[in-house]
Amino acid sequence: MSIIPWKSKSRESRGDEWPDTPLAKFRDEMDRLFDRFLGEPWGASPFESLPARFGFGPRIDLAETENDISLKAELPGVDPKDLDIRVEGSLLTIRGEKKQETQEKRKDYHYVERQYGSFHRTVQLPSTVDPDKVDAVFKDGVLSVTIAKRPDAKAKRVTVRNA
């Protein structure tokens, strides 16, 4: 008896030999769901990004350069005055509120999909940052936060000597 990992049975590794049935499609969707839920960058907890995945917080991009960490968050319809951004240790927290526009009473709404209310998102940063060197800019519904790394967190080049 051999043990075959679940991942090796994904559609990509199976090729075209797996039939295109509703059950196969369901299995592929479950594979993608588990990959998204458990595959976090920099070893963060899967529960830290749970709010954004299910519509309760902003979606983000997190990037790192030699000198800083940058984060971009989608916040359409949010007023920058309603944002609270904090850096505590290696955690960045974004809190805010998207206020609802006045609804007209005479309209019969068929769909109401836009979300309003308070939100927050906490992100584990991938390296030591300097909380005194944070820059936040809000433009066209996108929040851009840049946090400088501490000098001791930057990579140092080591010279190799001949013996």
MODELLER restraints for C-alpha pairs under 7 A, 6 or more apart:
rsr = mdl.restraints
at = mdl.atoms
rsr.add(forms.Gaussian(group=physical.xy_distance, feature=features.Distance(at['CA:10:A'], at['CA:28:A']), mean=6.48, stdev=0.5))
rsr.add(forms.Gaussian(group=physical.xy_distance, feature=features.Distance(at['CA:11:A'], at['CA:28:A']), mean=6.58, stdev=0.5))
rsr.add(forms.Gaussian(group=physical.xy_distance, feature=features.Distance(at['CA:37:A'], at['CA:46:A']), mean=6.01, stdev=0.5))
rsr.add(forms.Gaussian(group=physical.xy_distance, feature=features.Distance(at['CA:38:A'], at['CA:46:A']), mean=5.65, stdev=0.5))
rsr.add(forms.Gaussian(group=physical.xy_distance, feature=features.Distance(at['CA:40:A'], at['CA:46:A']), mean=6.29, stdev=0.5))
rsr.add(forms.Gaussian(group=physical.xy_distance, feature=features.Distance(at['CA:42:A'], at['CA:126:A']), mean=5.86, stdev=0.5))
rsr.add(forms.Gaussian(group=physical.xy_distance, feature=features.Distance(at['CA:44:A'], at['CA:124:A']), mean=6.26, stdev=0.5))
rsr.add(forms.Gaussian(group=physical.xy_distance, feature=features.Distance(at['CA:48:A'], at['CA:122:A']), mean=6.45, stdev=0.5))
rsr.add(forms.Gaussian(group=physical.xy_distance, feature=features.Distance(at['CA:48:A'], at['CA:123:A']), mean=6.72, stdev=0.5))
rsr.add(forms.Gaussian(group=physical.xy_distance, feature=features.Distance(at['CA:51:A'], at['CA:57:A']), mean=5.12, stdev=0.5))
rsr.add(forms.Gaussian(group=physical.xy_distance, feature=features.Distance(at['CA:52:A'], at['CA:58:A']), mean=5.41, stdev=0.5))
rsr.add(forms.Gaussian(group=physical.xy_distance, feature=features.Distance(at['CA:52:A'], at['CA:59:A']), mean=5.50, stdev=0.5))
rsr.add(forms.Gaussian(group=physical.xy_distance, feature=features.Distance(at['CA:56:A'], at['CA:119:A']), mean=6.06, stdev=0.5))
rsr.add(forms.Gaussian(group=physical.xy_distance, feature=features.Distance(at['CA:57:A'], at['CA:119:A']), mean=5.26, stdev=0.5))
rsr.add(forms.Gaussian(group=physical.xy_distance, feature=features.Distance(at['CA:57:A'], at['CA:120:A']), mean=5.73, stdev=0.5))
rsr.add(forms.Gaussian(group=physical.xy_distance, feature=features.Distance(at['CA:57:A'], at['CA:121:A']), mean=5.90, stdev=0.5))
rsr.add(forms.Gaussian(group=physical.xy_distance, feature=features.Distance(at['CA:58:A'], at['CA:73:A']), mean=5.96, stdev=0.5))
rsr.add(forms.Gaussian(group=physical.xy_distance, feature=features.Distance(at['CA:58:A'], at['CA:74:A']), mean=5.66, stdev=0.5))
rsr.add(forms.Gaussian(group=physical.xy_distance, feature=features.Distance(at['CA:58:A'], at['CA:75:A']), mean=6.20, stdev=0.5))
rsr.add(forms.Gaussian(group=physical.xy_distance, feature=features.Distance(at['CA:58:A'], at['CA:121:A']), mean=6.98, stdev=0.5))
rsr.add(forms.Gaussian(group=physical.xy_distance, feature=features.Distance(at['CA:59:A'], at['CA:73:A']), mean=5.71, stdev=0.5))
rsr.add(forms.Gaussian(group=physical.xy_distance, feature=features.Distance(at['CA:59:A'], at['CA:74:A']), mean=5.74, stdev=0.5))
rsr.add(forms.Gaussian(group=physical.xy_distance, feature=features.Distance(at['CA:60:A'], at['CA:71:A']), mean=6.71, stdev=0.5))
rsr.add(forms.Gaussian(group=physical.xy_distance, feature=features.Distance(at['CA:60:A'], at['CA:72:A']), mean=5.45, stdev=0.5))
rsr.add(forms.Gaussian(group=physical.xy_distance, feature=features.Distance(at['CA:60:A'], at['CA:73:A']), mean=4.36, stdev=0.5))
rsr.add(forms.Gaussian(group=physical.xy_distance, feature=features.Distance(at['CA:60:A'], at['CA:74:A']), mean=6.52, stdev=0.5))
rsr.add(forms.Gaussian(group=physical.xy_distance, feature=features.Distance(at['CA:61:A'], at['CA:71:A']), mean=5.58, stdev=0.5))
rsr.add(forms.Gaussian(group=physical.xy_distance, feature=features.Distance(at['CA:61:A'], at['CA:72:A']), mean=5.17, stdev=0.5))
rsr.add(forms.Gaussian(group=physical.xy_distance, feature=features.Distance(at['CA:61:A'], at['CA:73:A']), mean=6.59, stdev=0.5))
rsr.add(forms.Gaussian(group=physical.xy_distance, feature=features.Distance(at['CA:62:A'], at['CA:70:A']), mean=5.87, stdev=0.5))
rsr.add(forms.Gaussian(group=physical.xy_distance, feature=features.Distance(at['CA:62:A'], at['CA:71:A']), mean=4.55, stdev=0.5))
rsr.add(forms.Gaussian(group=physical.xy_distance, feature=features.Distance(at['CA:62:A'], at['CA:72:A']), mean=6.67, stdev=0.5))
rsr.add(forms.Gaussian(group=physical.xy_distance, feature=features.Distance(at['CA:63:A'], at['CA:69:A']), mean=5.85, stdev=0.5))
rsr.add(forms.Gaussian(group=physical.xy_distance, feature=features.Distance(at['CA:63:A'], at['CA:70:A']), mean=5.24, stdev=0.5))
rsr.add(forms.Gaussian(group=physical.xy_distance, feature=features.Distance(at['CA:63:A'], at['CA:71:A']), mean=6.39, stdev=0.5))
rsr.add(forms.Gaussian(group=physical.xy_distance, feature=features.Distance(at['CA:64:A'], at['CA:70:A']), mean=6.22, stdev=0.5))
rsr.add(forms.Gaussian(group=physical.xy_distance, feature=features.Distance(at['CA:66:A'], at['CA:154:A']), mean=6.42, stdev=0.5))
rsr.add(forms.Gaussian(group=physical.xy_distance, feature=features.Distance(at['CA:67:A'], at['CA:148:A']), mean=6.08, stdev=0.5))
rsr.add(forms.Gaussian(group=physical.xy_distance, feature=features.Distance(at['CA:67:A'], at['CA:149:A']), mean=5.63, stdev=0.5))
rsr.add(forms.Gaussian(group=physical.xy_distance, feature=features.Distance(at['CA:67:A'], at['CA:154:A']), mean=6.70, stdev=0.5))
rsr.add(forms.Gaussian(group=physical.xy_distance, feature=features.Distance(at['CA:68:A'], at['CA:146:A']), mean=6.70, stdev=0.5))
rsr.add(forms.Gaussian(group=physical.xy_distance, feature=features.Distance(at['CA:68:A'], at['CA:147:A']), mean=5.53, stdev=0.5))
rsr.add(forms.Gaussian(group=physical.xy_distance, feature=features.Distance(at['CA:68:A'], at['CA:148:A']), mean=4.25, stdev=0.5))
rsr.add(forms.Gaussian(group=physical.xy_distance, feature=features.Distance(at['CA:68:A'], at['CA:149:A']), mean=4.97, stdev=0.5))
rsr.add(forms.Gaussian(group=physical.xy_distance, feature=features.Distance(at['CA:69:A'], at['CA:146:A']), mean=5.78, stdev=0.5))
rsr.add(forms.Gaussian(group=physical.xy_distance, feature=features.Distance(at['CA:69:A'], at['CA:147:A']), mean=5.21, stdev=0.5))
rsr.add(forms.Gaussian(group=physical.xy_distance, feature=features.Distance(at['CA:69:A'], at['CA:148:A']), mean=6.38, stdev=0.5))
rsr.add(forms.Gaussian(group=physical.xy_distance, feature=features.Distance(at['CA:70:A'], at['CA:145:A']), mean=5.64, stdev=0.5))
rsr.add(forms.Gaussian(group=physical.xy_distance, feature=features.Distance(at['CA:70:A'], at['CA:146:A']), mean=4.43, stdev=0.5))
rsr.add(forms.Gaussian(group=physical.xy_distance, feature=features.Distance(at['CA:70:A'], at['CA:147:A']), mean=6.33, stdev=0.5))
rsr.add(forms.Gaussian(group=physical.xy_distance, feature=features.Distance(at['CA:71:A'], at['CA:144:A']), mean=5.76, stdev=0.5))
rsr.add(forms.Gaussian(group=physical.xy_distance, feature=features.Distance(at['CA:71:A'], at['CA:145:A']), mean=5.13, stdev=0.5))
rsr.add(forms.Gaussian(group=physical.xy_distance, feature=features.Distance(at['CA:71:A'], at['CA:146:A']), mean=6.48, stdev=0.5))
rsr.add(forms.Gaussian(group=physical.xy_distance, feature=features.Distance(at['CA:72:A'], at['CA:142:A']), mean=6.57, stdev=0.5))
rsr.add(forms.Gaussian(group=physical.xy_distance, feature=features.Distance(at['CA:72:A'], at['CA:143:A']), mean=5.50, stdev=0.5))
rsr.add(forms.Gaussian(group=physical.xy_distance, feature=features.Distance(at['CA:72:A'], at['CA:144:A']), mean=4.52, stdev=0.5))
rsr.add(forms.Gaussian(group=physical.xy_distance, feature=features.Distance(at['CA:72:A'], at['CA:145:A']), mean=6.38, stdev=0.5))
rsr.add(forms.Gaussian(group=physical.xy_distance, feature=features.Distance(at['CA:73:A'], at['CA:142:A']), mean=5.63, stdev=0.5))
rsr.add(forms.Gaussian(group=physical.xy_distance, feature=features.Distance(at['CA:73:A'], at['CA:143:A']), mean=5.08, stdev=0.5))
rsr.add(forms.Gaussian(group=physical.xy_distance, feature=features.Distance(at['CA:73:A'], at['CA:144:A']), mean=6.64, stdev=0.5))
rsr.add(forms.Gaussian(group=physical.xy_distance, feature=features.Distance(at['CA:74:A'], at['CA:141:A']), mean=6.21, stdev=0.5))
rsr.add(forms.Gaussian(group=physical.xy_distance, feature=features.Distance(at['CA:74:A'], at['CA:142:A']), mean=4.82, stdev=0.5))
rsr.add(forms.Gaussian(group=physical.xy_distance, feature=features.Distance(at['CA:74:A'], at['CA:143:A']), mean=6.54, stdev=0.5))
rsr.add(forms.Gaussian(group=physical.xy_distance, feature=features.Distance(at['CA:75:A'], at['CA:141:A']), mean=5.03, stdev=0.5))
rsr.add(forms.Gaussian(group=physical.xy_distance, feature=features.Distance(at['CA:75:A'], at['CA:142:A']), mean=5.61, stdev=0.5))
rsr.add(forms.Gaussian(group=physical.xy_distance, feature=features.Distance(at['CA:75:A'], at['CA:143:A']), mean=6.80, stdev=0.5))
rsr.add(forms.Gaussian(group=physical.xy_distance, feature=features.Distance(at['CA:76:A'], at['CA:141:A']), mean=4.29, stdev=0.5))
rsr.add(forms.Gaussian(group=physical.xy_distance, feature=features.Distance(at['CA:77:A'], at['CA:98:A']), mean=6.52, stdev=0.5))
rsr.add(forms.Gaussian(group=physical.xy_distance, feature=features.Distance(at['CA:77:A'], at['CA:141:A']), mean=6.56, stdev=0.5))
rsr.add(forms.Gaussian(group=physical.xy_distance, feature=features.Distance(at['CA:78:A'], at['CA:97:A']), mean=6.79, stdev=0.5))
rsr.add(forms.Gaussian(group=physical.xy_distance, feature=features.Distance(at['CA:78:A'], at['CA:98:A']), mean=5.00, stdev=0.5))
rsr.add(forms.Gaussian(group=physical.xy_distance, feature=features.Distance(at['CA:80:A'], at['CA:138:A']), mean=6.62, stdev=0.5))
rsr.add(forms.Gaussian(group=physical.xy_distance, feature=features.Distance(at['CA:82:A'], at['CA:96:A']), mean=5.34, stdev=0.5))
rsr.add(forms.Gaussian(group=physical.xy_distance, feature=features.Distance(at['CA:82:A'], at['CA:97:A']), mean=5.85, stdev=0.5))
rsr.add(forms.Gaussian(group=physical.xy_distance, feature=features.Distance(at['CA:83:A'], at['CA:95:A']), mean=5.74, stdev=0.5))
rsr.add(forms.Gaussian(group=physical.xy_distance, feature=features.Distance(at['CA:83:A'], at['CA:96:A']), mean=4.40, stdev=0.5))
rsr.add(forms.Gaussian(group=physical.xy_distance, feature=features.Distance(at['CA:84:A'], at['CA:94:A']), mean=5.87, stdev=0.5))
rsr.add(forms.Gaussian(group=physical.xy_distance, feature=features.Distance(at['CA:84:A'], at['CA:95:A']), mean=5.02, stdev=0.5))
rsr.add(forms.Gaussian(group=physical.xy_distance, feature=features.Distance(at['CA:84:A'], at['CA:96:A']), mean=6.06, stdev=0.5))
rsr.add(forms.Gaussian(group=physical.xy_distance, feature=features.Distance(at['CA:85:A'], at['CA:93:A']), mean=5.74, stdev=0.5))
rsr.add(forms.Gaussian(group=physical.xy_distance, feature=features.Distance(at['CA:85:A'], at['CA:94:A']), mean=4.69, stdev=0.5))
rsr.add(forms.Gaussian(group=physical.xy_distance, feature=features.Distance(at['CA:85:A'], at['CA:95:A']), mean=6.42, stdev=0.5))
rsr.add(forms.Gaussian(group=physical.xy_distance, feature=features.Distance(at['CA:86:A'], at['CA:92:A']), mean=5.79, stdev=0.5))
rsr.add(forms.Gaussian(group=physical.xy_distance, feature=features.Distance(at['CA:86:A'], at['CA:93:A']), mean=5.24, stdev=0.5))
rsr.add(forms.Gaussian(group=physical.xy_distance, feature=features.Distance(at['CA:86:A'], at['CA:94:A']), mean=6.69, stdev=0.5))
rsr.add(forms.Gaussian(group=physical.xy_distance, feature=features.Distance(at['CA:87:A'], at['CA:93:A']), mean=6.47, stdev=0.5))
rsr.add(forms.Gaussian(group=physical.xy_distance, feature=features.Distance(at['CA:87:A'], at['CA:131:A']), mean=5.77, stdev=0.5))
rsr.add(forms.Gaussian(group=physical.xy_distance, feature=features.Distance(at['CA:90:A'], at['CA:124:A']), mean=6.03, stdev=0.5))
rsr.add(forms.Gaussian(group=physical.xy_distance, feature=features.Distance(at['CA:90:A'], at['CA:125:A']), mean=5.27, stdev=0.5))
rsr.add(forms.Gaussian(group=physical.xy_distance, feature=features.Distance(at['CA:90:A'], at['CA:128:A']), mean=6.15, stdev=0.5))
rsr.add(forms.Gaussian(group=physical.xy_distance, feature=features.Distance(at['CA:90:A'], at['CA:129:A']), mean=6.64, stdev=0.5))
rsr.add(forms.Gaussian(group=physical.xy_distance, feature=features.Distance(at['CA:91:A'], at['CA:122:A']), mean=6.55, stdev=0.5))
rsr.add(forms.Gaussian(group=physical.xy_distance, feature=features.Distance(at['CA:91:A'], at['CA:123:A']), mean=5.65, stdev=0.5))
rsr.add(forms.Gaussian(group=physical.xy_distance, feature=features.Distance(at['CA:91:A'], at['CA:124:A']), mean=4.83, stdev=0.5))
rsr.add(forms.Gaussian(group=physical.xy_distance, feature=features.Distance(at['CA:91:A'], at['CA:125:A']), mean=5.82, stdev=0.5))
rsr.add(forms.Gaussian(group=physical.xy_distance, feature=features.Distance(at['CA:92:A'], at['CA:122:A']), mean=5.56, stdev=0.5))
rsr.add(forms.Gaussian(group=physical.xy_distance, feature=features.Distance(at['CA:92:A'], at['CA:123:A']), mean=5.21, stdev=0.5))
rsr.add(forms.Gaussian(group=physical.xy_distance, feature=features.Distance(at['CA:92:A'], at['CA:124:A']), mean=6.62, stdev=0.5))
rsr.add(forms.Gaussian(group=physical.xy_distance, feature=features.Distance(at['CA:92:A'], at['CA:125:A']), mean=6.92, stdev=0.5))
rsr.add(forms.Gaussian(group=physical.xy_distance, feature=features.Distance(at['CA:93:A'], at['CA:120:A']), mean=6.99, stdev=0.5))
rsr.add(forms.Gaussian(group=physical.xy_distance, feature=features.Distance(at['CA:93:A'], at['CA:121:A']), mean=5.62, stdev=0.5))
rsr.add(forms.Gaussian(group=physical.xy_distance, feature=features.Distance(at['CA:93:A'], at['CA:122:A']), mean=4.26, stdev=0.5))
rsr.add(forms.Gaussian(group=physical.xy_distance, feature=features.Distance(at['CA:93:A'], at['CA:123:A']), mean=6.40, stdev=0.5))
rsr.add(forms.Gaussian(group=physical.xy_distance, feature=features.Distance(at['CA:94:A'], at['CA:120:A']), mean=5.43, stdev=0.5))
rsr.add(forms.Gaussian(group=physical.xy_distance, feature=features.Distance(at['CA:94:A'], at['CA:121:A']), mean=5.25, stdev=0.5))
rsr.add(forms.Gaussian(group=physical.xy_distance, feature=features.Distance(at['CA:94:A'], at['CA:122:A']), mean=6.43, stdev=0.5))
rsr.add(forms.Gaussian(group=physical.xy_distance, feature=features.Distance(at['CA:95:A'], at['CA:119:A']), mean=5.77, stdev=0.5))
rsr.add(forms.Gaussian(group=physical.xy_distance, feature=features.Distance(at['CA:95:A'], at['CA:120:A']), mean=4.21, stdev=0.5))
rsr.add(forms.Gaussian(group=physical.xy_distance, feature=features.Distance(at['CA:95:A'], at['CA:121:A']), mean=6.58, stdev=0.5))
rsr.add(forms.Gaussian(group=physical.xy_distance, feature=features.Distance(at['CA:96:A'], at['CA:118:A']), mean=5.73, stdev=0.5))
rsr.add(forms.Gaussian(group=physical.xy_distance, feature=features.Distance(at['CA:96:A'], at['CA:119:A']), mean=5.54, stdev=0.5))
rsr.add(forms.Gaussian(group=physical.xy_distance, feature=features.Distance(at['CA:96:A'], at['CA:120:A']), mean=6.41, stdev=0.5))
rsr.add(forms.Gaussian(group=physical.xy_distance, feature=features.Distance(at['CA:97:A'], at['CA:117:A']), mean=5.30, stdev=0.5))
rsr.add(forms.Gaussian(group=physical.xy_distance, feature=features.Distance(at['CA:97:A'], at['CA:118:A']), mean=4.17, stdev=0.5))
rsr.add(forms.Gaussian(group=physical.xy_distance, feature=features.Distance(at['CA:97:A'], at['CA:119:A']), mean=6.02, stdev=0.5))
rsr.add(forms.Gaussian(group=physical.xy_distance, feature=features.Distance(at['CA:98:A'], at['CA:116:A']), mean=5.09, stdev=0.5))
rsr.add(forms.Gaussian(group=physical.xy_distance, feature=features.Distance(at['CA:98:A'], at['CA:117:A']), mean=5.20, stdev=0.5))
rsr.add(forms.Gaussian(group=physical.xy_distance, feature=features.Distance(at['CA:98:A'], at['CA:118:A']), mean=6.43, stdev=0.5))
rsr.add(forms.Gaussian(group=physical.xy_distance, feature=features.Distance(at['CA:99:A'], at['CA:116:A']), mean=5.79, stdev=0.5))
rsr.add(forms.Gaussian(group=physical.xy_distance, feature=features.Distance(at['CA:99:A'], at['CA:117:A']), mean=6.07, stdev=0.5))
rsr.add(forms.Gaussian(group=physical.xy_distance, feature=features.Distance(at['CA:100:A'], at['CA:116:A']), mean=5.64, stdev=0.5))
rsr.add(forms.Gaussian(group=physical.xy_distance, feature=features.Distance(at['CA:127:A'], at['CA:153:A']), mean=6.91, stdev=0.5))
rsr.add(forms.Gaussian(group=physical.xy_distance, feature=features.Distance(at['CA:128:A'], at['CA:149:A']), mean=6.10, stdev=0.5))
rsr.add(forms.Gaussian(group=physical.xy_distance, feature=features.Distance(at['CA:128:A'], at['CA:150:A']), mean=6.28, stdev=0.5))
rsr.add(forms.Gaussian(group=physical.xy_distance, feature=features.Distance(at['CA:128:A'], at['CA:153:A']), mean=5.84, stdev=0.5))
rsr.add(forms.Gaussian(group=physical.xy_distance, feature=features.Distance(at['CA:129:A'], at['CA:147:A']), mean=6.47, stdev=0.5))
rsr.add(forms.Gaussian(group=physical.xy_distance, feature=features.Distance(at['CA:129:A'], at['CA:148:A']), mean=5.88, stdev=0.5))
rsr.add(forms.Gaussian(group=physical.xy_distance, feature=features.Distance(at['CA:129:A'], at['CA:149:A']), mean=4.23, stdev=0.5))
rsr.add(forms.Gaussian(group=physical.xy_distance, feature=features.Distance(at['CA:129:A'], at['CA:150:A']), mean=5.30, stdev=0.5))
rsr.add(forms.Gaussian(group=physical.xy_distance, feature=features.Distance(at['CA:130:A'], at['CA:147:A']), mean=6.77, stdev=0.5))
rsr.add(forms.Gaussian(group=physical.xy_distance, feature=features.Distance(at['CA:130:A'], at['CA:148:A']), mean=5.67, stdev=0.5))
rsr.add(forms.Gaussian(group=physical.xy_distance, feature=features.Distance(at['CA:130:A'], at['CA:149:A']), mean=5.52, stdev=0.5))
rsr.add(forms.Gaussian(group=physical.xy_distance, feature=features.Distance(at['CA:130:A'], at['CA:150:A']), mean=5.19, stdev=0.5))
rsr.add(forms.Gaussian(group=physical.xy_distance, feature=features.Distance(at['CA:133:A'], at['CA:147:A']), mean=5.94, stdev=0.5))
rsr.add(forms.Gaussian(group=physical.xy_distance, feature=features.Distance(at['CA:133:A'], at['CA:148:A']), mean=5.59, stdev=0.5))
rsr.add(forms.Gaussian(group=physical.xy_distance, feature=features.Distance(at['CA:134:A'], at['CA:146:A']), mean=5.74, stdev=0.5))
rsr.add(forms.Gaussian(group=physical.xy_distance, feature=features.Distance(at['CA:134:A'], at['CA:147:A']), mean=4.53, stdev=0.5))
rsr.add(forms.Gaussian(group=physical.xy_distance, feature=features.Distance(at['CA:134:A'], at['CA:148:A']), mean=6.60, stdev=0.5))
rsr.add(forms.Gaussian(group=physical.xy_distance, feature=features.Distance(at['CA:135:A'], at['CA:145:A']), mean=5.64, stdev=0.5))
rsr.add(forms.Gaussian(group=physical.xy_distance, feature=features.Distance(at['CA:135:A'], at['CA:146:A']), mean=5.18, stdev=0.5))
rsr.add(forms.Gaussian(group=physical.xy_distance, feature=features.Distance(at['CA:135:A'], at['CA:147:A']), mean=6.51, stdev=0.5))
rsr.add(forms.Gaussian(group=physical.xy_distance, feature=features.Distance(at['CA:136:A'], at['CA:143:A']), mean=6.98, stdev=0.5))
rsr.add(forms.Gaussian(group=physical.xy_distance, feature=features.Distance(at['CA:136:A'], at['CA:144:A']), mean=5.61, stdev=0.5))
rsr.add(forms.Gaussian(group=physical.xy_distance, feature=features.Distance(at['CA:136:A'], at['CA:145:A']), mean=4.37, stdev=0.5))
rsr.add(forms.Gaussian(group=physical.xy_distance, feature=features.Distance(at['CA:136:A'], at['CA:146:A']), mean=6.47, stdev=0.5))
rsr.add(forms.Gaussian(group=physical.xy_distance, feature=features.Distance(at['CA:137:A'], at['CA:143:A']), mean=5.82, stdev=0.5))
rsr.add(forms.Gaussian(group=physical.xy_distance, feature=features.Distance(at['CA:137:A'], at['CA:144:A']), mean=5.18, stdev=0.5))
rsr.add(forms.Gaussian(group=physical.xy_distance, feature=features.Distance(at['CA:137:A'], at['CA:145:A']), mean=6.52, stdev=0.5))
rsr.add(forms.Gaussian(group=physical.xy_distance, feature=features.Distance(at['CA:138:A'], at['CA:144:A']), mean=6.26, stdev=0.5))
